[in-house]
Amino acid sequence: MKVGTDGVLLGAWAPIANNPFSVLDIGAGTGIIALMLAQRTHAEQIDALEIDEDAYEQAVENFESSPWGDRLFCYHAGLDEFIEEPEDEYDLIVSNPPFYSEDYKTENEQRDLARFQDAMPFEELVEAADLLLSENGIFALILPYKEEQSFIALARESELYPLKITRVKGTPTSSIKRSLLAFSRNEKAEIEIDQLVIEIERHNYTPEYIELTKDFYLKF
C-alpha cells in the first residue's frame, strides 16, 4: 500500500528523548510508523493496533519481514476493544488518525463532519492516551492544522499538555496543512513551537525535510 507523507512525518518526528521502553501505534495501517520507531529507538515492546483486516495483515507481514520483528506486535482490534482491559502502559503513544483531506467536501456539512472523525473520534483517542500513557510518557500525533486548537483543548481536559508543536507547509508559499503535536502529563513543560516546509518546489525537498527523514528514504 502507498506510504503517505503524514505517516513518514510522524514516524520521523515523534519525540523519543524519554528513551521509550514501550511504544503503541494506534491505527497503525500497514505499520510504517511502528517500523520507523523500531529503527529510531531501543524500545523492547512496540505494539500496533489496526482494525482493518487488509491493513492488519500487511502490517504483520511487514513486521515479520523487518529486522525488528521480535520487538513488533500487531493487534487486530478497534481502540474501544483494546482499552477495555488495558494490560500495559506505554512510554510513547503515536497516532496518524484517519481523516478526510480538506478538499473532501459534499453538500452536507454534518455528513462531512461525521465522516471526518468516523473511524476514530478524537475524544476516544485522548481517552485512550490518558489511560495508557505512562507517567513520563509522550503522546504524539499528526492532524489537519484546522483541528489543532480544538484537539489541544480536548487533551487539556484529560490533563495532557502540549510539549512540542510543528506546523507543516507543503511549500514556502502554501498555507499550513498539518500540525504535529506532542503531549505529556507535565503542565509546566515549556512548549517548543516551530514550522516545517516540505518542498521548495515539486520534488525539490527542503534541507529541513531531508534532515528529518533521510534515515528512511533510499533516495535521500
GIBEL-V992657 format. One record per pair of residues at least 24 apart in sequence whose C-alpha atoms are under 10 Angstrom apart, sorted by sequence separation. I is the first residue (numbers start at 1). J is the second residue. D is the distance in Angstrom with one decimal. If there is no record, write none. Layout:
i->[I I]
j->[J J]
d->[D D]
//
This chain:
i->[7 8 9 11 12 13 16 17 19 20 21 22 23 24 25 26 27 28 29 30 31 35 44 46 47 48 49 50 51 52 53 97 138 139 140 142 143 144 145 159 160 161 162 163 172 173 7 8 11 12 16 20 21 22 23 24 25 26 27 29 30 31 34 38 45 46 47 48 49 50 51 52 97 122 126 130 138 140 142 159 160 161 162 163 164 171 172 3 7 10 11 14 20 29 30 31 44 45 46 47 48 49 50 51 52 126 129 142 159 160 161 162 163 164 165 166 167 168 169 170 171 172 3 6 7 10 11 12 16 28 29 30 31 32 35 39 44 45 46 47 48 49 50 51 127 131 133 156 158 159 160 161 162 163 164 165 166 167 168 169 170 171 172 173 1 2 3 4 8 11 12 27 28 29 30 31 35 38 39 43 44 45 46 47 48 49 50 51 97 122 123 126 127 130 155 159 161 162 163 164 165 166 167 168 169 170 171 172 173 1 3 7 11 27 29 30 31 34 38 39 42 43 48 49 50 122 126 129 130 152 155 156 161 162 163 164 165 166 167 168 169 170 171 172 29 30 31 32 38 49 51 95 125 126 127 130 145 146 148 149 151 152 161 162 163 164 165 166 167 168 169 170 171 28 30 31 32 35 38 123 126 127 129 145 146 147 148 152 156 162 170 171 30 31 35 122 123 126 144 145 146 147 148 170 30 35 38 49 122 126 144 145 146 148 171 35 38 95 126 143 144 145 171 172 93 94 123 143 144 145 170 171 35 93 142 143 144 35 92 142 143 34 141 142 143 34 90 93 141 142 34 79 80 89 92 93 140 141 142 31 78 79 83 89 90 91 92 93 140 141 31 78 86 89 90 91 92 102 139 140 141 31 47 88 89 90 91 101 102 139 140 30 46 80 83 84 88 89 90 91 92 93 94 95 96 97 98 99 100 102 138 139 140 45 48 79 80 83 86 87 88 89 90 91 92 93 94 95 96 97 98 99 138 139 28 46 47 48 49 79 82 83 86 88 89 90 91 92 93 94 95 96 97 137 138 139 28 46 48 80 90 91 92 93 94 95 96 137 138 24 43 80 83 89 90 91 92 93 94 95 136 137 138 22 23 24 25 26 27 43 79 83 90 135 136 137 24 27 134 135 136 27 133 134 135 26 27 133 1 26 1 129 130 37 129 130 26 1 37 34 33 34 33 33 24 24 22 23 24 28 22 23 24 25 26 27 28 29 22 23 24 25 26 27 28 29 51 21 22 23 24 25 26 27 28 29 20 21 22 23 24 25 26 27 20 21 22 23 24 25 26 27 19 20 18 19 20 18 16 102 16 101 15 14 14 15 14 14 11 10 11 96 10 11 10 9 94 7 8 94 7 93 6 7 92 93 6 92 27 92 27 26 26 26 26 24 24 24 23 22 22 20 23 22 23 24 25 26 20 23 25 20 18 19 20 18 18 16 17 16 15 14 15 14 15 14 13 14 13 14 11 13 10 11 10 11 9 10 9 7 6 7 6 6 6 15 15 14 13 9 6 14 15 13 14 15 13 14 15 10 13 10 9 10 6 6 6 40 39 40 39 36 36 9 5 12 12 13 9 12 13 11 12 11 12 9 12 8 9 12 8 11 8 8]
j->[31 32 33 35 36 37 40 41 43 44 45 46 47 48 49 50 51 52 53 54 55 59 68 70 71 72 73 74 75 76 77 121 162 163 164 166 167 168 169 183 184 185 186 187 196 197 32 33 36 37 41 45 46 47 48 49 50 51 52 54 55 56 59 63 70 71 72 73 74 75 76 77 122 147 151 155 163 165 167 184 185 186 187 188 189 196 197 29 33 36 37 40 46 55 56 57 70 71 72 73 74 75 76 77 78 152 155 168 185 186 187 188 189 190 191 192 193 194 195 196 197 198 30 33 34 37 38 39 43 55 56 57 58 59 62 66 71 72 73 74 75 76 77 78 154 158 160 183 185 186 187 188 189 190 191 192 193 194 195 196 197 198 199 200 29 30 31 32 36 39 40 55 56 57 58 59 63 66 67 71 72 73 74 75 76 77 78 79 125 150 151 154 155 158 183 187 189 190 191 192 193 194 195 196 197 198 199 200 201 30 32 36 40 56 58 59 60 63 67 68 71 72 77 78 79 151 155 158 159 181 184 185 190 191 192 193 194 195 196 197 198 199 200 201 59 60 61 62 68 79 81 125 155 156 157 160 175 176 178 179 181 182 191 192 193 194 195 196 197 198 199 200 201 59 61 62 63 66 69 154 157 158 160 176 177 178 179 183 187 193 201 202 62 63 67 154 155 158 176 177 178 179 180 202 63 68 71 82 155 159 177 178 179 181 204 69 72 129 160 177 178 179 205 206 128 129 158 178 179 180 205 206 71 129 178 179 180 72 129 179 180 72 179 180 181 73 129 132 180 181 74 119 120 129 132 133 180 181 182 72 119 120 124 130 131 132 133 134 181 182 73 120 128 131 132 133 134 144 181 182 183 74 90 131 132 133 134 144 145 182 183 74 90 124 127 128 132 133 134 135 136 137 138 139 140 141 142 143 144 146 182 183 184 90 93 124 125 128 131 132 133 134 135 136 137 138 139 140 141 142 143 144 183 184 74 92 93 94 95 125 128 129 132 134 135 136 137 138 139 140 141 142 143 183 184 185 75 93 95 127 137 138 139 140 141 142 143 184 185 72 91 128 131 137 138 139 140 141 142 143 184 185 186 71 72 73 74 75 76 92 128 132 139 184 185 186 74 77 184 185 186 78 184 185 186 78 79 185 54 79 55 183 184 92 184 185 82 58 94 94 94 95 95 96 88 89 88 89 90 94 89 90 91 92 93 94 95 96 90 91 92 93 94 95 96 97 119 90 91 92 93 94 95 96 97 98 90 91 92 93 94 95 96 97 91 92 93 94 95 96 97 98 91 92 91 92 93 92 91 177 92 177 92 92 93 94 94 95 94 94 95 180 95 96 96 96 181 95 96 182 96 182 96 97 182 183 97 183 119 184 120 120 125 128 129 129 132 133 133 133 134 134 137 137 138 139 140 141 136 139 141 137 136 137 138 137 138 137 138 138 138 138 139 139 140 140 140 141 141 142 140 142 140 141 141 142 141 142 142 141 141 142 142 143 144 163 164 164 166 168 168 180 181 180 181 182 181 182 183 179 182 180 180 181 178 179 180 215 215 216 216 215 216 198 198 209 211 212 209 212 213 212 213 213 214 212 215 212 213 216 213 216 216 217]
d->[9.3 7.4 8.9 8.3 6.9 9.8 8.3 9.7 7.5 8.6 6.5 5.8 6.1 5.6 6.2 7.0 7.2 9.6 9.6 8.6 8.3 9.4 9.7 9.4 8.2 7.6 8.7 7.2 8.1 7.6 9.2 8.7 9.7 9.4 9.0 9.4 9.8 9.4 9.7 9.5 5.4 6.0 8.7 8.9 9.2 9.4 6.8 6.8 5.5 7.7 7.3 9.1 8.4 7.8 8.3 7.6 8.7 9.7 8.9 8.9 5.1 8.2 9.3 9.9 8.8 5.8 5.9 6.1 5.7 6.3 5.4 8.3 8.4 9.9 8.7 8.6 8.5 9.7 9.6 8.5 4.9 6.5 8.1 9.3 9.5 9.3 6.2 9.7 6.0 9.3 6.2 9.9 9.7 5.2 6.4 10.0 8.6 5.3 4.9 4.9 4.5 4.9 5.3 4.8 8.7 9.9 9.1 9.8 6.2 7.4 5.6 9.7 6.3 8.4 7.4 8.2 8.0 9.0 7.7 8.5 5.7 8.4 8.6 9.7 9.7 9.7 9.7 9.9 9.9 8.2 6.7 7.9 7.9 8.0 8.4 9.8 5.6 6.6 6.4 5.8 6.1 6.2 5.9 5.0 9.7 9.5 9.8 9.4 9.1 8.3 7.5 8.5 8.0 6.6 5.4 6.2 5.8 6.5 5.9 6.3 5.7 6.1 7.6 9.1 9.3 9.2 9.9 9.2 8.0 9.8 8.1 9.6 8.0 9.5 5.4 4.8 7.2 9.6 8.9 7.6 8.5 8.0 8.6 7.4 8.7 6.4 6.7 8.1 8.6 9.7 8.7 7.4 8.6 6.4 8.2 7.5 8.0 8.6 4.7 4.6 4.8 4.9 4.7 4.8 4.8 5.1 5.0 6.5 10.0 7.4 7.5 9.5 8.8 9.5 8.3 4.1 7.9 8.8 9.1 7.8 9.3 9.6 9.8 7.2 8.3 7.3 6.0 9.0 7.9 8.6 9.8 9.4 10.0 6.3 6.3 5.8 6.5 5.1 6.1 5.9 6.4 5.9 5.6 8.6 6.8 7.9 9.4 8.5 6.5 7.4 10.0 8.5 9.4 9.4 9.9 7.3 9.6 8.9 8.5 9.9 9.4 9.8 9.0 8.7 8.6 8.3 8.2 6.6 8.5 7.4 8.4 8.3 6.6 7.7 8.8 7.0 9.2 7.9 9.1 7.2 9.2 7.3 8.7 6.5 7.9 8.9 6.4 8.8 9.0 9.7 8.8 8.6 7.3 7.3 9.4 8.2 8.5 7.3 8.7 5.3 8.0 8.3 8.8 9.4 9.1 7.8 7.6 8.1 9.2 9.9 5.9 4.4 8.5 8.1 9.9 9.2 7.7 9.9 8.5 8.6 4.5 4.9 9.1 9.6 9.5 9.1 9.8 5.6 6.1 8.6 9.7 8.9 9.8 7.0 6.8 5.3 8.9 7.9 9.5 5.6 6.6 7.6 8.3 4.5 7.9 9.3 9.0 8.2 5.9 6.3 9.5 9.9 9.4 9.6 9.5 7.0 7.3 5.5 9.0 9.5 9.4 8.0 9.9 10.0 9.7 8.8 7.2 9.5 5.5 6.6 9.8 8.9 9.6 8.0 6.0 6.2 8.1 7.9 8.1 4.2 9.0 8.4 9.3 9.8 4.8 5.1 5.3 7.9 9.9 5.5 6.3 9.8 9.1 7.6 9.2 9.9 6.9 5.5 5.4 8.0 9.1 7.8 8.4 8.3 8.8 7.6 10.0 8.2 9.2 9.2 6.5 5.0 9.0 8.9 9.8 7.9 9.3 6.6 8.2 8.8 8.9 5.2 9.1 6.8 5.5 6.4 5.9 6.6 5.7 7.4 9.1 8.2 5.6 6.4 8.3 9.4 9.5 9.5 9.8 8.0 9.0 9.8 7.3 8.9 8.8 9.4 4.1 4.9 4.7 4.8 4.8 5.5 7.5 8.5 5.0 9.3 9.5 9.8 9.8 9.8 6.7 6.2 5.8 6.2 5.5 7.0 7.4 6.2 8.0 9.9 9.2 8.3 7.9 8.8 8.6 8.3 7.6 8.4 8.7 9.4 7.0 7.5 9.9 9.6 9.4 9.6 9.1 9.9 10.0 9.5 7.6 8.0 9.3 8.4 7.0 9.7 9.6 9.4 9.4 6.9 8.1 8.3 8.7 9.0 9.1 9.1 8.1 8.8 10.0 7.4 8.4 9.6 9.6 9.8 9.9 8.8 9.9 8.5 9.7 8.6 8.1 9.9 8.5 8.6 9.9 9.1 8.8 8.9 6.4 9.0 7.7 5.5 8.3 8.6 7.4 8.9 7.4 8.9 5.0 6.0 6.4 6.0 6.3 6.3 7.7 9.7 9.5 7.7 5.4 4.8 4.8 4.9 5.0 6.9 8.9 9.6 7.9 6.4 6.6 5.7 6.3 5.7 7.5 6.4 5.0 8.3 8.7 7.8 8.5 8.4 7.7 7.9 8.1 6.0 7.7 9.0 9.7 8.5 9.1 8.6 7.7 9.5 8.4 8.6 9.2 10.0 7.5 10.0 8.3 7.9 9.4 9.7 8.1 9.4 7.4 9.8 9.9 8.7 9.9 9.0 6.4 9.6 7.2 9.8 9.9 9.7 10.0 10.0 9.4 9.7 8.5 9.7 8.4 9.3 9.5 9.7 9.0 9.3 9.6 9.9 9.4 9.9 9.5 9.5 9.6 9.4 9.7 9.6 9.5 9.8 9.8 7.8 7.5 9.6 8.8 7.4 8.0 9.6 9.4 8.2 7.4 8.7 8.9 8.5 7.7 6.0 8.9 7.8 9.6 9.6 9.5 9.9 7.7 9.4 6.6 9.9 9.8 6.4 8.2 9.4 9.6 8.2 6.9 8.7 10.0 9.5 8.5 9.5 9.0 9.4 9.9 8.3 9.8 8.0 8.5 7.4 9.6 7.3 9.8 9.9 9.6 7.0 8.2 9.2 8.3 9.9 9.2 9.1 9.0 10.0 9.0 9.2 7.5 9.8 9.6 9.9 9.8 7.1 8.8 6.2 8.5 9.9 6.0 8.9 9.2 8.0 8.6 9.6 7.4 8.2 7.4 9.5 8.2 9.5]
//
